[in-house]
């Protein structure tokens, strides 16, 4: 067993705070979130791809999230919903609830009359 804590090539995640301890800056260890994502930047006028990132580390995952992943439904219809809302006068600062709505139904009495065939 080696007594070496870190070796060349190791990646250490640190959070540097604004707090100072004497003349030294305070740092805390952070964990790698492991999150993967993608980015596609396009020129709206020409449709040219300006930048495309398919993940954060090719060595960890060769799956290109920009070109190979399937989009969630919300990703495709949100622009239409937001555009319609803005055209209806909804402000970006307007909040809305996404909680299910419940309405109280009034019970109705049904009277059924039946007649016998002669």
Secondary structure as UniProt FT lines:
FT   TURN            8..9
FT   STRAND          14..21
FT   TURN            22..23
FT   STRAND          24..29
FT   STRAND          39..42
FT   TURN            44..46
FT   STRAND          49..53
FT   TURN            58..60
FT   TURN            65..68
FT   HELIX           73..87
FT   TURN            88..89
FT   TURN            92..93
//
